[in-house]
Amino acid sequence: CSSDLVSGGGFQAFWYNYGALHSRINNLYLYDTIYTYSSGAIATVVKVADIEFEKLITICLQIKDKIKGSICSFNLTNILTEFLEKVLPENIHELMSVYPIHIVYSSVLFQTYDITSWDSKKDLIDCIVKSCYIPILSGPFSYYLDGSFSPYIWYVYMYSSISVKVISNTSSNPLHFICPITKEHALEYYKKGLNDYTI
């Protein structure tokens, strides 16, 4: 049994994983299971949809400009929903069915949800948003939590053949943890992932 893990870790991990998956996306079907959560899930879905860097960064920076750089002026759940609705095609749930992808999130009772199929684009977006929910930052209280809260993910960390690794965040500003500071900053992490996992 072979498995892969595409980890979360804020916007830096998103751009890193987006780059790392560039040369690997066509081979993901070779795995028995691909576990992903949080920003790793966003990167995986975006690569399945074959969305180009320029389109992604343009939409990200437009959203960042709209919230005017204030950590108090945004709701992460709304931001992610808007972003995913803009970049993903209507048939993304069908495109995802080609790959053995598992999107993982947790409940407040630390029960793991391991989701492998979706009925629509909206259904998939709802699943990803649940997998990205961070208390306080994400808005109103949710029963569901970011996949990193799932005990099962830590089991996956220990026993999976991890090929796309998490990259740690170094910014002290929570807004920068979610949104790229500049296009150059996002490009830096994208290229790092691309270089680390070029086949």
ChimeraX attribute file (.defattr): number of C-alpha atoms within 10 A of each C-alpha:
attribute: neighborCount
match mode: 1-to-1
recipient: residues
	/A:1	7
	/A:2	11
	/A:3	19
	/A:4	21
	/A:5	24
	/A:6	27
	/A:7	28
	/A:8	27
	/A:9	22
	/A:10	23
	/A:11	24
	/A:12	28
	/A:13	30
	/A:14	30
	/A:15	30
	/A:16	28
	/A:17	33
	/A:18	30
	/A:19	26
	/A:20	29
	/A:21	26
	/A:22	19
	/A:23	14
	/A:24	16
	/A:25	15
	/A:26	12
	/A:27	10
	/A:28	18
	/A:29	15
	/A:30	12
	/A:31	14
	/A:32	13
	/A:33	19
	/A:34	22
	/A:35	25
	/A:36	29
	/A:37	31
	/A:38	29
	/A:39	29
	/A:40	32
	/A:41	29
	/A:42	28
	/A:43	27
	/A:44	27
	/A:45	25
	/A:46	22
	/A:47	20
	/A:48	21
	/A:49	17
	/A:50	14
	/A:51	16
	/A:52	12
	/A:53	16
	/A:54	11
	/A:55	11
	/A:56	16
	/A:57	19
	/A:58	12
	/A:59	16
	/A:60	20
	/A:61	16
	/A:62	12
	/A:63	17
	/A:64	21
	/A:65	11
	/A:66	12
	/A:67	15
	/A:68	12
	/A:69	15
	/A:70	12
	/A:71	14
	/A:72	10
	/A:73	10
	/A:74	18
	/A:75	15
	/A:76	22
	/A:77	19
	/A:78	12
	/A:79	19
	/A:80	23
	/A:81	15
	/A:82	14
	/A:83	17
	/A:84	22
	/A:85	14
	/A:86	12
	/A:87	16
	/A:88	18
	/A:89	15
	/A:90	12
	/A:91	12
	/A:92	19
	/A:93	22
	/A:94	14
	/A:95	13
	/A:96	18
	/A:97	13
	/A:98	11
	/A:99	20
	/A:100	18
	/A:101	26
	/A:102	18
	/A:103	27
	/A:104	28
	/A:105	31
	/A:106	26
	/A:107	18
	/A:108	13
	/A:109	11
	/A:110	15
	/A:111	15
	/A:112	19
	/A:113	20
	/A:114	19
	/A:115	15
	/A:116	17
	/A:117	17
	/A:118	17
	/A:119	10
	/A:120	14
	/A:121	18
	/A:122	16
	/A:123	12
	/A:124	21
	/A:125	23
	/A:126	17
	/A:127	23
	/A:128	29
	/A:129	27
	/A:130	26
	/A:131	30
	/A:132	30
	/A:133	27
	/A:134	21
	/A:135	14
	/A:136	11
	/A:137	16
	/A:138	21
	/A:139	14
	/A:140	11
	/A:141	11
	/A:142	14
	/A:143	10
	/A:144	24
	/A:145	28
	/A:146	24
	/A:147	33
	/A:148	22
	/A:149	22
	/A:150	23
	/A:151	14
	/A:152	19
	/A:153	22
	/A:154	13
	/A:155	10
	/A:156	15
	/A:157	15
	/A:158	10
	/A:159	10
	/A:160	18
	/A:161	13
	/A:162	18
	/A:163	14
	/A:164	21
	/A:165	19
	/A:166	19
	/A:167	19
	/A:168	11
	/A:169	13
	/A:170	9
	/A:171	10
	/A:172	8
	/A:173	9
	/A:174	12
	/A:175	20
	/A:176	19
	/A:177	17
	/A:178	21
	/A:179	20
	/A:180	20
	/A:181	15
	/A:182	14
	/A:183	13
	/A:184	11
	/A:185	12
	/A:186	20
	/A:187	19
	/A:188	16
	/A:189	22
	/A:190	23
	/A:191	17
	/A:192	15
	/A:193	24
	/A:194	21
	/A:195	14
	/A:196	12
	/A:197	17
	/A:198	12
	/A:199	9
